């Protein structure tokens, strides 16, 4: 299994306890020790939860993120998590 960056949709399913996502996440954490998400996904989830007034869910999400690795969202992060190298990129 390769290291992956969770997108916002998968992260949302994880926090809704979708059985298949939870199972895959457990295998991933067993191998890598944590989940990875970007600052942008963190922003999208927290913004969405705040918008609907889901303060309890927001608290649970923020607490669970303490166990995850949150990567900066930058061009460099996007390239590296895509499996490419910075040398591969034209810009």
N, C-alpha and C positions, 0 to 999 in steps of 0.2 A: 504494500500500500504506500502511495506517495503522500507527502504532506499536502494539505489542501487548505484553502481559504474559504470559509463558509460565506455564502452569499446571504443577502437579507431574507429571501424567501425560505431558505433552508434553516436559517437561524430562527425564524418565526415558527416554523414547524417543530423545531427542537423544543422551543419554549411552550408549545401547545401539546407537547408530549406525544407526537406522532410516532407510533410503534416502530416503523422501519427506520426513521431518522434517529430515534433513541438507540436502537440496536447498532446502527452503523457508527454513531457517535461513541458508544461504549467501546467498540473495537478500535476506533481511532485513538481514543484517550488511552487505552491499554498500550498501544504502540508508541504514541508520541507524548503522552502525559498531560495534554491539554488540547482544547480546540483553538482554532485561529479564526479571527474575524478582523475586518478592517475598521478603522475609525469611522469610515463612511457608513458601514452597516450598523455600527453602534449608534451613530447619529440618527439613521433612519428609524431604527426600532424605538429609541427613546423619544424621538419627535412624535412618532405615531401613537405611542402609549400616552404621552402627555396630551396630545390632541383629543383623545377620547376620554381623558380623565381617569385612566386605569392606573391609579397610584399604587395599588397593591402589586399589580403585575410589573410596574416599573421598578419597584423596590426589589422584587424577586429577580428581575432581569439584571439590575445593577449588581446585586449580590453575587449572582452566578458568574458574572463577567470577571469577578476577582480570580476565578479559577482558570479563565481563558487567557489566551495571548491576544492582545489587541494591537494590530499593526498599523503604523501610520499609512494613510492613503496618499500615495504619491505615484508618480510615473515609475520610479524605481521599484516600489513595492508591487505595482501591477506587473511589471516585466518579470521580476523574480518569482512571483507566485504563479505566473503563466508557464513556468518551466523554461523560459528563454533566459538569455544572459544580456547584460547591458550592451555587450559587443554586437549582439544580433540586431539591436535597434538602430534605426536611422536617425532618430531624434534624441 
